[in-house]
Amino acid sequence: MSDVAATAAAAEVIAIETVFLEQAKALCMGGELLPGGVEALARRLQQAAEKQQPLRVKLGLDPTRPDLHLGHTVVLRKLRMFQDLGHQAVLIIGDATAMIGDPSGRNVTRPPLTEEEVLANAQTYLDQAAKVLDVRKAEIVRNSQWLSPMTLNDFLRLAAKVTVAQIMVRDDFQKRYAENRPIALHEIFYPLMQGYDSVMVRADIELGGTDQRFNNLMGRELQQAYATASDPQPMEPQMVLLMPLLEGTDGKTKMSKSYPEHCINLTDSPSEMYGKLMSIPDAMIIRYEALLTPVTAEQVAQHQRAMQLPAAQGGINPRDLKAMLAKWMVGQYHSQEAATEAETQFVQQFRNKEIPQEIPETTLNANMPHKLIDVMADYELAPSKTEARRLIQGGGVKLDGQNKVTDPEAVLNGAEGQSVVLQVGKRKFLRLYFR
């Protein structure tokens, strides 16, 4: 029996202390822990305490886009929980893997990024991750440190650890192969590269979304493959904590920058973040609470029951619970002052039907027709002219908060000194001055 196996066998007969069971339950809340579940994590936590050796908890982020959104904070918050318990957070900026692009959940090959794009995105990721993590205590590394210097022989040795059959078990690859969609060879290398990260940082636990199941478990496989009897500290394969993918504000689509109308970014202004959170379906309130805030399982259950009761029986209006959630979130990622101001603006705008006092402004040439769809697209009130046309036809565009525009061929034309407020949807405003 190997040293690792003997240690695992011995652990089975050691009683788990309540404190570590409670820690494990809190850490696993809302997620899936592989292998072994809550008890297995509790044992690992207890062993770490007995050895006075903090667990190394890994989270990898590929900087494929410049902004983090609330979906990213689901795993970032779990990493912070491990930090608060005294364990070592290892944040891997996947600057090498980002140049390939994770094929998870994709039915087509991702377009490659340039090194300059990746480096620029990586810096913004760190700035935004600091809103959740204590980055001063975190171990922050870029996987280009070990992936870029690899020789051909090094990479062939890595590739030899895994079979083609193991790779093709992956759902996304199976579907694309069955549908005769191309699978680029470099995409097959992606899970190997991410898994090798776990070997290099000697991860004890890896965090990820449910779409990362294959990649995270590959880390376990490679850690076992690289373990040697001569290693003075044999590598025990990492555990994997998978968290659900957060839906966007429509309650259906996974939160992603690919769907900006449903995405809540950490860089959103306080009023925009507050308004987006107030727009989520009532059915999503409990899910957002459980995944994005420090509430306990008992508090989540209490709120869920209260939303189903009338006020006379201690019930809570979903709108009020949503407002509490929105205010907490803005306070978390901006400030308490900003949260209070965002709440005030929201009440004035939506309950009192007022136009916000502080909105973006621009000027247009006076006495000259300006196509409305062009203005909406040019000033990013709509992602494209096609989408602008759809919004107009759907009744989502107003002038001065009253006049609904329904003609997609409408033009804006004002005399010098006039102004008009263009409203798109519930939260986007632009004051236009004619000069």
C-alpha positions in Angstrom: 0.0 0.0 0.0 1.3 3.4 -0.9 1.9 6.2 1.7 -1.0 8.1 0.2 -3.3 5.1 0.4 -2.2 4.3 3.9 -2.9 7.8 5.0 -6.4 7.7 3.5 -7.1 4.3 5.1 -6.0 5.6 8.5 -8.2 8.6 8.2 -11.3 6.5 7.8 -11.1 5.4 11.4 -10.5 8.9 12.9 -13.6 10.6 14.2 -14.4 13.9 12.5 -14.7 16.8 14.9 -17.9 18.9 14.7 -16.0 22.1 13.9 -14.7 20.6 10.7 -18.0 19.1 9.7 -19.6 22.5 10.1 -16.9 24.2 8.1 -17.3 21.6 5.3 -21.1 22.0 5.2 -20.7 25.8 4.8 -18.0 25.4 2.1 -20.1 22.9 0.2 -23.3 24.8 0.5 -24.9 25.0 -3.0 -22.1 23.0 -4.6 -20.9 19.4 -5.3 -17.7 18.1 -3.7 -15.9 15.3 -5.5 -15.0 12.7 -4.4 -16.7 11.9 -1.1 -18.8 14.9 -0.3 -19.0 16.9 2.9 -17.4 14.2 5.1 -14.4 13.8 2.8 -13.8 17.5 2.9 -14.2 17.6 6.7 -11.5 14.9 7.0 -9.2 16.9 4.7 -9.8 20.0 6.8 -9.1 18.2 10.0 -5.9 16.6 8.7 -4.7 20.0 7.6 -5.3 21.4 11.0 -3.6 18.5 12.8 -0.5 18.9 10.5 -0.7 22.7 10.8 -0.4 22.7 7.0 -3.1 24.9 5.3 -4.8 23.4 2.2 -3.8 24.8 -1.2 -7.1 25.8 -2.8 -6.8 26.5 -6.6 -9.0 28.6 -8.8 -8.1 29.3 -12.4 -9.5 32.2 -14.4 -8.8 32.6 -18.1 -8.7 36.4 -19.0 -10.6 36.0 -22.2 -12.6 39.2 -21.6 -11.9 42.4 -19.7 -14.7 42.2 -17.1 -15.7 39.8 -14.3 -19.4 39.4 -13.6 -21.4 38.1 -10.7 -21.3 34.6 -12.1 -17.5 34.6 -11.5 -18.0 35.7 -7.9 -19.8 32.4 -7.0 -16.4 30.6 -7.0 -14.4 33.6 -5.9 -16.6 33.8 -2.7 -15.9 30.1 -2.0 -12.2 30.8 -2.4 -12.5 33.7 0.1 -14.2 31.4 2.5 -11.2 29.0 2.4 -9.0 32.0 2.9 -10.9 33.1 6.0 -10.5 29.7 7.5 -6.7 30.0 7.1 -6.1 28.1 3.9 -3.9 29.2 1.0 -5.8 30.7 -1.9 -4.0 30.0 -5.2 -5.4 32.2 -8.0 -4.1 31.1 -11.4 -4.4 33.7 -14.2 -4.6 31.5 -17.2 -2.7 33.7 -19.6 -1.4 30.7 -21.5 -4.7 28.7 -21.6 -6.6 31.9 -22.5 -4.8 32.0 -25.8 -6.5 28.6 -26.7 -9.8 29.3 -25.0 -11.7 26.7 -22.9 -13.9 24.5 -25.1 -16.3 23.8 -22.2 -19.9 24.3 -23.4 -18.9 25.4 -26.8 -20.2 24.0 -30.1 -17.6 25.9 -32.1 -13.9 26.7 -31.7 -13.2 29.9 -29.9 -11.3 32.6 -31.8 -7.7 32.9 -30.6 -6.7 36.0 -28.5 -3.5 37.9 -28.9 -0.9 38.0 -26.1 -1.6 41.8 -25.7 -5.3 41.2 -25.3 -4.7 38.5 -22.7 -2.3 40.6 -20.7 -4.6 43.6 -20.7 -7.6 41.5 -19.5 -5.5 39.8 -16.9 -4.8 43.1 -15.1 -8.5 44.0 -15.0 -9.3 40.5 -13.6 -6.9 41.0 -10.7 -8.3 44.5 -9.9 -11.9 43.1 -9.9 -11.0 39.9 -8.0 -9.7 42.1 -5.2 -13.3 43.1 -4.5 -13.8 39.5 -3.2 -10.4 38.0 -2.3 -7.7 39.2 0.0 -5.2 39.4 -2.9 -2.4 40.4 -0.5 -2.6 36.9 1.1 -3.4 35.0 -2.1 -0.7 33.3 -4.2 -1.2 34.7 -7.6 0.5 33.0 -10.5 0.2 32.9 -14.3 0.3 29.5 -16.0 2.6 30.8 -18.7 5.3 30.5 -16.1 5.4 26.7 -16.6 3.5 26.2 -19.9 5.4 28.6 -22.1 8.9 27.2 -21.3 7.8 23.6 -22.1 9.8 21.9 -24.8 8.3 19.5 -27.3 9.5 16.6 -25.3 7.9 18.0 -22.1 4.6 18.4 -23.9 4.7 14.9 -25.4 5.3 13.5 -21.9 2.3 15.4 -20.7 0.2 14.2 -23.7 1.3 10.6 -23.0 -0.5 10.7 -19.6 -4.0 10.7 -21.2 -5.6 8.6 -23.9 -7.8 9.9 -26.8 -10.6 7.8 -25.4 -10.4 9.7 -22.1 -10.6 13.1 -23.9 -13.5 12.1 -26.1 -15.6 11.2 -23.1 -16.1 14.9 -22.7 -19.7 15.9 -23.6 -18.8 18.9 -25.7 -16.4 17.0 -27.9 -18.9 14.1 -28.2 -21.7 16.4 -29.4 -19.5 18.2 -31.9 -18.1 15.0 -33.3 -21.6 13.5 -33.6 -22.8 16.7 -35.4 -19.7 16.7 -37.7 -18.5 20.0 -36.3 -14.8 20.6 -36.3 -12.7 20.0 -33.1 -9.4 21.7 -33.4 -6.4 19.7 -32.1 -5.3 22.5 -29.8 -8.7 22.4 -28.0 -8.0 18.8 -27.0 -4.8 20.1 -25.3 -6.8 22.6 -23.2 -7.9 20.2 -20.3 -4.3 18.8 -20.2 -2.9 22.3 -19.7 -5.4 23.2 -17.0 -4.9 19.9 -15.3 -1.1 20.4 -15.4 -1.7 23.6 -13.5 -2.9 21.5 -10.5 0.3 19.4 -10.7 2.5 22.5 -10.7 0.9 24.3 -7.8 0.3 21.1 -5.8 -3.4 21.9 -5.4 -5.4 20.1 -2.6 -8.7 21.4 -3.8 -9.8 23.0 -7.1 -12.8 25.2 -7.5 -14.9 25.6 -10.6 -18.3 25.8 -12.2 -20.2 22.7 -13.1 -19.0 23.2 -16.7 -15.5 22.6 -15.4 -16.1 19.0 -14.2 -14.0 17.4 -16.9 -11.1 19.9 -16.6 -11.0 19.8 -12.8 -11.1 16.0 -12.7 -8.3 15.9 -15.3 -6.2 17.7 -12.6 -6.8 14.7 -10.3 -5.8 12.3 -13.1 -2.5 14.2 -13.9 -1.6 14.6 -10.2 -1.8 10.8 -9.8 0.1 10.3 -13.1 2.9 12.6 -12.0 3.1 11.2 -8.4 6.3 9.2 -7.8 7.5 7.0 -5.0 10.7 9.1 -4.8 8.7 12.3 -4.0 9.4 13.2 -0.4 5.8 14.5 -0.2 3.6 12.3 -2.4 0.9 14.4 -4.0 -2.6 13.4 -2.8 -5.1 14.0 -5.7 -7.0 17.2 -5.4 -10.7 17.3 -4.4 -13.0 19.2 -6.7 -15.7 21.6 -5.5 -18.1 22.4 -8.4 -20.5 25.4 -8.1 -23.7 26.0 -10.2 -23.5 28.4 -13.2 -25.5 31.5 -12.3 -28.3 32.5 -14.6 -28.5 36.1 -15.9 -31.2 38.6 -15.2 -33.7 36.7 -17.4 -33.5 33.7 -15.1 -32.7 31.4 -18.0 -29.5 32.1 -19.9 -26.1 31.5 -18.2 -24.7 34.8 -17.1 -22.1 35.7 -19.8 -20.6 38.7 -21.5 -22.0 37.1 -24.7 -25.4 38.1 -23.5 -24.8 41.7 -22.2 -28.5 42.4 -21.7 -28.6 39.7 -19.0 -25.2 40.2 -17.5 -24.3 42.0 -14.2 -20.7 43.1 -14.3 -18.5 44.1 -11.4 -17.7 47.2 -13.3 -21.3 48.3 -13.7 -22.2 51.6 -12.0 -24.0 51.3 -8.7 -27.3 52.4 -10.2 -27.0 50.0 -13.1 -26.1 47.1 -10.8 -29.0 47.9 -8.5 -31.4 48.2 -11.4 -30.4 45.0 -13.0 -30.7 43.1 -9.7 -34.2 44.5 -9.2 -35.1 43.2 -12.6 -34.4 39.5 -11.9 -37.5 37.2 -11.7 -38.8 36.6 -8.3 -38.1 32.9 -8.7 -34.3 33.7 -8.9 -34.1 35.7 -5.6 -33.3 32.7 -3.4 -30.8 31.3 -5.9 -29.0 34.7 -6.1 -29.0 34.9 -2.3 -27.6 31.4 -1.8 -24.8 31.8 -4.4 -23.8 35.4 -4.0 -24.3 36.4 -0.4 -23.1 35.2 3.0 -26.5 34.0 4.2 -26.7 30.6 5.9 -28.8 27.7 4.6 -31.2 28.3 7.5 -31.7 32.0 6.4 -32.2 31.0 2.8 -34.9 28.5 3.8 -36.5 31.1 6.1 -36.7 33.6 3.2 -38.1 31.0 0.9 -40.9 30.2 3.3 -41.6 33.9 4.0 -42.1 34.7 0.3 -44.9 32.2 0.2 -46.8 33.7 3.2 -49.1 36.7 3.4 -47.8 39.8 5.3 -50.2 39.1 8.2 -48.4 35.8 8.8 -44.9 37.2 8.7 -44.5 37.0 4.9 -42.0 39.0 2.9 -42.9 40.8 -0.4 -40.4 39.5 -3.0 -39.8 43.0 -4.1 -38.6 44.0 -0.6 -36.3 41.0 -0.4 -35.0 41.8 -3.9 -34.3 45.4 -2.8 -32.3 44.0 0.2 -30.3 41.8 -2.1 -29.6 44.7 -4.5 -28.5 47.1 -1.8 -26.2 44.5 -0.2 -24.6 43.7 -3.6 -24.0 47.3 -4.5 -22.5 47.9 -1.0 -20.3 44.9 -1.5 -18.8 45.9 -4.8 -19.0 49.7 -4.5 -19.8 51.3 -1.1 -22.6 51.6 1.4 -23.1 55.3 0.3 -23.3 54.2 -3.3 -25.9 51.6 -2.4 -28.1 54.1 -0.6 -27.9 56.5 -3.5 -28.7 53.7 -6.0 -31.7 52.7 -3.9 -33.0 56.3 -3.8 -32.5 56.8 -7.6 -34.3 53.5 -8.3 -37.3 54.5 -6.1 -37.5 57.9 -7.8 -37.2 56.4 -11.3 -39.4 53.4 -11.1 -41.9 53.8 -8.3 -42.3 57.6 -8.9 -41.8 57.3 -12.6 -39.1 60.0 -12.6 -36.2 60.4 -15.0 -32.9 60.0 -13.1 -31.1 63.2 -12.3 -27.6 62.0 -13.4 -27.6 60.4 -16.8 -25.0 60.5 -19.7 -25.2 63.4 -22.1 -24.2 64.2 -25.6 -24.8 66.7 -28.4 -26.3 66.3 -31.9 -26.2 68.8 -34.7 -29.4 70.9 -34.6 -31.9 71.1 -37.5 -30.6 67.9 -38.9 -32.3 64.5 -39.0 -30.6 61.7 -37.0 -31.9 58.2 -37.4 -32.9 56.8 -34.1 -31.4 53.4 -34.6 -28.1 55.0 -35.5 -28.1 57.1 -32.3 -28.9 54.0 -30.2 -26.1 51.9 -31.8 -23.5 54.7 -31.8 -24.0 55.5 -28.1 -24.3 51.8 -27.0 -27.9 52.0 -26.0 -28.2 48.9 -28.2 -25.5 46.4 -29.3 -26.4 46.8 -33.0 -28.8 48.6 -35.3 -30.7 45.3 -35.7 -31.2 45.1 -32.0 -32.1 48.8 -31.9 -34.8 48.1 -34.5 -36.1 45.2 -32.4 -36.2 47.3 -29.2 -38.2 50.0 -31.0 -40.7 47.6 -32.5 -41.1 45.9 -29.1 -42.1 49.2 -27.4 -38.9 49.5 -25.4 -37.9 53.1 -26.4 -39.3 56.3 -25.1 -38.6 60.0 -25.4 -38.8 62.2 -22.3 -40.2 59.3 -20.3 -43.6 59.6 -21.9 -43.6 59.3 -25.7 -43.1 55.7 -26.8 -41.5 55.3 -30.2 -42.7 52.5 -32.3 -41.4 53.4 -35.8 -38.0 51.9 -36.5 -37.4 54.5 -39.2 -38.0 57.4 -36.7 -35.6 60.3 -36.7 -34.5 62.8 -34.1 -34.5 66.5 -35.2 -34.4 69.4 -32.8 -33.8 73.1 -33.0 -30.7 74.7 -31.4 -31.1 74.8 -27.6 -33.6 72.0 -27.4 -32.9 68.7 -25.6 -34.6 65.3 -25.3 -34.1 62.3 -23.0 -33.8 59.0 -24.9 -34.8 56.0 -22.8 -34.1 52.4 -23.9 -35.6 49.7 -21.7 -35.9 50.4 -18.0 -32.4 51.4 -17.2 -30.6 53.1 -20.1 -30.9 56.9 -20.6 -29.2 59.4 -22.7 -29.8 63.2 -22.7 -29.4 64.7 -26.2 -28.7 68.4 -26.6 -29.1 69.9 -30.0 -26.4 72.5 -30.8 
